Amino acid sequence: DKANDQITVIPTAPEKGVRKNRTGYQILVIRHALISPSELPPMARKQISWVGRLTHRTFLNSQQNGENSDENAKKKLRIEGLLAKKKEKEKNEKDLSSKVVENDGIFAKVADEILRKLTANGFNLEKDTLRMDVHPKSLNDTICSSLQLAATYHTILLPSGAQGIDDTTNKNACSGPDHGPIKMTRSATNCYMVVNIVVHSLLTSNSIKEVFWGISTNKEHWEDLNQRMNDHATKEVLLETTDSITGYDRRKQDTSRSKHSSSQIRKEVPVSRAFYKLNQVFDDEHLLRTLASLRKSKIGPIGAGLDIGASPGGWTQVLHHKVKLPTVVAVDPGVLAKRVDELPGVIHLRGEITTKDVVDGIAKYAPYSIVVCDACVDAHNLLPKIIESLEGVNKILMESEKSLFILPLCLVLTFKMPYK
C-alpha cells in the first residue's frame, strides 16, 4: 500500500438502537500497523470500543485481489455451485430456506474464502463454535447467512458417513440466520474462533467497495486485544483529581498512617487526564533521539519548561517527572494542584499571560527548551495572547542580551476550535 493509503476511514450511517448506533461511529482500518492497539496507553485504549485483526481484503472484482484467471474461474464455479445448491436445498428444506437471506455476490465470495480459511486453520464444523464480529452491525445477519450457506454447500460435499450438523441443533447462531452447519455464539469467551469483518460501503450509494476480514483465536481476539479496550482500559487510568478552588486532592488521605501507607497519594500520580496526552508524546523515543542528536548531547536539563494554561498541572507533572526539567514555569490564572505546586523547581505564575507580572516572571526563568500549551481557550483568542506575551518577554531579554529559547525548541500545542 502507498503511504497515503495506510488508513481507511469508514463512517457508519446512523441507525436505530443503542446510542452509539444512533449517532454513527467511525471505523479505522490501519494497514501495516507498527504496534498493536493493546500496546497503546490506557487513555488511548479507553476511547476504542472494538479491535479486530484483519488479514485479508476482498473486492468483488477478483483481479483486484491479485488472482490469476484460473483461480478466478475456479472461484466463480464454486460460487455458482453454491448458489445452485442453495436453490436445490430450498426446494427440499423449506424451514431452512425461509430463514436464509439472499446474498450479494461479494458476500458469497467472502463467505467462501472465510470458510476455506477456517477449515485450513483446523476449525471443526461439527464441534467448534464461531463468533462473528461484523461492522457495520446492520450487515451481521446477511453475512452470517452467507457463511451458513457456504458451510451447507461444504457439508453436502463431505464424504459418505461424514454428515453435516442438523440445523435444528444450532441454538446459538446469530440472530436472523440461526440455522446452519456452523455453531455460532455471541460470547467472546466461549467461542473457539472469531471472524472479524469490516465492510467498506459508500454511504451515498450503499454500494460495497471492499471487505476486510480476518480470523483470530479466542485468546487473540479477547484476552490480547478487546479485554484491554474501552471500560477495561478505564480501570488502568491512574488519576487523582484536585479541588479547583483549594488545589487539595478530592480524595481524603489517611494522615494517621505512615507516609509509606498505600492510602497516601504519591506526588507523581496524575492530577488530570490531560497528563496522558503529553506523557505519550514524550514516550516517543524517536522524538527524544532526534532532539538529542540535534543538540549533540543527551536530552536533559538544558533549559526551563514553560507550561501555558497549566491548571491543574497535569502537563507540568510530565515536564517535571518525565522530561526531568529542573525548572518548570506554570502559567495560569487558575489554581495549581498542591501536589504539583510543591514540586521542587515548579514556579506558578498565577495570572493572565499578557499581564506585566507574568511577562516579567517568564523572562526571569528564560531560556526555555520546551514550551507546551493545553489551555482550554479558543485558539483564535489564545494564539494572539501568546504572541503578545512572548514578544514582551523577548524585549526584556534583549536588554540583558539573553535568549528566550534554546534551539532546537520542542513546542507542543493543542488547539481548541469553536466548532466540532
MOTACOR-V535174 format. One line per field, one symbol per residue. phi: phi as a letter, one per 20 degrees, with the letter a starting at -180 (. if undefined). psi: psi as a letter, one per 20 degrees, with the letter a starting at -180 (. if undefined). burial: I if it has 24 or more other C-alpha atoms within 12 Angstrom, else O. A space follows every 50 residues. Layout:
# MOTACOR-V535174
phi = ???
psi = ???
burial = ???
This chain:
# MOTACOR-V535174
phi = .fgedfcdedfdfgcfpfgfffenbdddddelffcfgfeffgffffedeb cceddccddfefffeneefffffffffffffgfffffffffecfffffde efdfgfffffffffffffffenfefededcddddcfffegffffffffff ffffffefggndefffgfeeedffgneecqfeedbefeeeeeccdeccee deffdmeeeacebaccfgfgeefecffddlfffgfefebcfcffeeneff ffeeffeffeffffeffefgebfggfffffgeefffffffffffelbffa fecedddemfgepfffgffeeeemffcceddafefeggfefeffnedeee rffeffffffffffdfeddcccbcfecggfefggfffffffffffffffd ldefcdefeecccddeefbe
psi = qrhjkhpppoqqqqrqbrgghhirrpppooqlphrqhiiqqhhghiiphq pqopiqopqhohhhikqrhggggghghgghhghghghghhhhnhgghiip qpqrghhhggggggghhghhjjpohhhqqpppoppqhijggghgggghgh hghghhjqqpimqrqphiinijrqqemjqrhpoqqipihiqgqpoppopo qohgijqpgrpprrpqrggggfghfhijrchhhhhiopporrpighiqph ppqniirrijqiipoqhipqiqhhghghhhgjiohggghggghhikrqpb mgarqooplhpijghhgghggghlphppooppirpqpghghippippooo rqhiqgggghgghhjqrpippqpkpmqphhhgghhgggghhgghgghhhj kqqhqpqppopoqppoqjr.
burial = OOOOOOOIOIOIIOOOOOOOOOOOIOIIIIOOOOOOIIOIIIIIIIOIII IIIIOIIIIIOIOOOOOOOOOOOOIIOIIOIIIOIIOOOOOOOOOIIOII IIIOIIIIIIIIIIIOIIOOOOIIIIOIIIIIIIIIIIIIIIIIIIIIII IIIIIOOOOOOOOIIOIOOIOIIIIIIIIIIIIIIIOIOOIIIIIIIIII IOOOOOOIOIIIIIIIIIOIIIOOIIIIIIOIIOOOIOIIIIOOOOIIIO OOOOOOOOOOOOOOIOIIIIIIIIIIIIIIIIOOOOOOOOIOOOOOOOII IIIIIIIIIIIIIIIIIIIIIIIIIIIIIIIIIIIIIIIIIOIOIIIIII IIIIOOOIIIIIIIIIIIIIIIIIIOOOOOOIIOOIOOIIOIIIOIIOOO OOIIIOOIIIIIIIOOOOOO
